[in-house]
Amino acid sequence: MTNSKARITAIGSYVPERRLTNHDLEKIVDTSDEWIMKRTGMKERRIAHEEEFTSDISYNAVLNLMERYNKSVGDVDLIIVCTFTPDFKTPSVASYLQAKLGINNTGAIDLNAACASFTYGLHLANGLITSGLNKKILVVGAETLSKITDYTDRTTCVLFGDGGGAMLVEYDEEHPSFISAHMGSEGESGQHLYSTNLSHKMHNQHLNDNGLIVQNGREVYKWAVKTVPKGMQAVTEKASMQLAEVDWFVPHSANLRMIEAICEKSQFPIERTLYSLVDYGNTSSATIPLSLDIGVQSGKLNNGDKVLLYGFGGGLTYAGLLIEWTL
């Protein structure tokens, strides 16, 4: 159990206007609305326009947060942008976002743990604030996956979309949000989900080197269904709680069938699970903040609720956080 002094005080989100429906995908690859719905649960996803990038999505998510909660970010002392689709190799999206927001005297870093990035980012923010090194941190999860999606691969192009979410984490030792955490990685399986950069070889295995997303869906599915329920148990045990005491489960929205299998194996009710994939697809690091914001705007999330966040994906990496909803 963590001795946290950090509280989540605001949330915001943003998705591009353009919709890519299952029927649109029928015109691009050999697929059908019925096939996609049956295997993924997805109806549509949002697609950034040609000149819209991860920094733009991040910026709009933060503007949404500021407007809804009447929050200033001028005194933020660290920006963490969780993404694996940055505008540039350098400068970081976080640095670019700092400039867009006009924040002075703040650190800025990008964090890449693929689909587990946002939970890693929140965990880092909690640690830095609890240690006293920082007071107010902006954590953003944002992606433009459409720019690295292979639209000739019918198994992956139906999955991915663009979007972003942001959270403000502030010092508050009286009403902290963070209860417990569990994380890890299985780097020896990294070749099952990748996008190449400078190297085109992993574990002595030659990779597809076009820079687009490549996924062995069967292997990632098996790994997630095996790994995530154990992690959920580990998070709650560290909090001296039973999984049944958790009010809401918010997993990475990779695939509805995967989430259903995880819930079945962990014996957690799917009815108390929040996900964003139906209308937004798999947005990697953005799925968890988007799912949380759906919970906020639908009135499902209430103050005092115990919420289990669990990110998992490329790396292969995973990270779970148990928080108390305090907005």
C-alpha positions, 0 to 999 in steps of 0.5 A: 500500500502506498503512502501517497500524497498525490491527488487527481484533481481534473480530467479532460479528453479530446478526439478528432472529428473524423470518424472511420466506421466499420462500413468505411473499412469494408471499402478499404480491406476485405472485412465486414461490420459483422466480422469486426463487431464479433471479434473486437466489439468496435463500431468506429474509431476517430482519425486525425487529419493530415496536419493533426498530430499527437501534440495537437491532440494533447493540447486539446485534451488539456484545454478541455480539462482546464475549461471543465474544471476551471483549472490553471496549468501555469504552475505545473512543474512537470509535464508527462506525455505518454505516447509512442506516436510522437510528432518528432523523435526530438523535441518531445511532445511534452516540450512541444505541449509546454510551448503551446500552453505557455507554461514557464519553469516546468520539466517536460518528458515523454514516456513510452510503455505503449498501451501501458503508458498512461498507468506508468505515467500516473504511477510516476506522477504519484511517486514524484509528488509523494517524494516532495520533488514535484507539486503539480504534474500534468499527465497526458495519454495521446496517440495518432495511431492512424499515421502508423497503421497498415491499412492493407492488414485486415487484422490490425487496421480495424483496431486502431484510432486516435485520441487523447486524455489528460489528468492533473495530479496535485499535492494533497496529503489529506485526500490522496488518490493513489492506493496501490500499484503493480507493474512489470514487463516481458521483454522477451515477447516484444516481437509480438507487437512492434513498430520499427525505428532505427533497428529492424532486428529483435532477439535475433529475429528480422522484423517488418521494417516499414515502421507500421504497427505489426501485431501477433494478435493471437499471442498478445491475446493469450499473454494478456488473458494470462497476465492481467488477472494475476496483476489485478489480484496483485494490486488489490492484495497490496491494498489489503483488499478483495477484488470484489471491493473494487467499484470499477475496472478500467483496462486498456481498451484493446479488444472487447473479447479480450476484456470479456475473457479477462473479466471472466478469468478474474471473476470481475463483472463486465458490468462494472468495467469501463472501456472506450473501444466501441466508439474510439477503437484501440487508442493505446495510451489514450484508452484508459483516460478516455474510458475514465472520462466516459465514466465521468460524463455518464455519471457512473464514477462517483467520489469515493469509488475504488477504481482499478486501472490496468494498462498492458501492451507493447514491450510487452509491458503492464501496469496496474493502479488502484485509485480512489476517485476524488474529483 
